[in-house]
């Protein structure tokens, strides 16, 4: 198994480079960095989670928040990537954030980063709940991937574990 991680009973780790369709489940190793309570430093919690991308919805430029007198940039189209994450092995992953990335056809980057994670009614980004430490607990979340010039976000990539950085799990539309 990648990175020596263990799968929950009955679940096999999804190999790096696997391609899935929206709605299919990937089982992946997961690392969550957090501060120790009251003690300086960082603890790395490791576990196994299942991720299911449940949708990729095209938004409209007007959906994006505007700041101080700025106008809507009609070149930017937001895409809302909805997913569910499930704790499979009972690892302590309190407040963990699952990172997924939208990509253009063929895995090309959208080459655009937005400076907001909140403020879009159609997409509520969430971390794992505070006590996310039992097998079977799950949460839903959404991430926003902006695209320029009308190019569609066609893929969703999971790269947030060492063996997956260069060979992601990919969900296609």
Steps between C-alpha positions, in 0.01 A plus 500: 500500500625851426704659776455194724151615599243250611153469361194450713371143507341420164642808325798498264707813450430659160825495304664825396407581142155342520225662292145493635168646395313759705314307771764228538686460828877518552669368814819694567760552770461835667723724711371785711736749665378673813643687798531317829263636761694742716837379373688666215560274202311301245353152520447303183197274525487220242200301399296356218201681353254441220427789267203506265473793260124545473482780245668768294260787433567796274417831665478854365741794536230686696516227771843621614526754780599851399719718716473880546366638164656228283304378203417146398776346290302320230810303395499300827257212537486322837458123515369343820653165590285317756631199689457275802791384718472204738734394781566131436739396775413720798811716477476835677444738210319775691458819294689350204459669164478283189651675198373419150595688184301556184685463172425571137476223241814286498597604853607852407497750786239775497798730571284716718491527877227682684562676829180387669374181652176633642225728384353301213152378587511207256812344651562460873857395573531299822767325701439173677302539823674539836467136604575331167659193657270203448466264204197587290481870589468716191453860393415679179680800360547704187795672340501769234717474190499812281554470126586768244355560155222240517718189521315226689637334810496139380696318772548501877839400643604370844872569548509553877713198597865434408442218249222698330680831436628396157240232434163618633171321532290663227120525478369581151170652389 
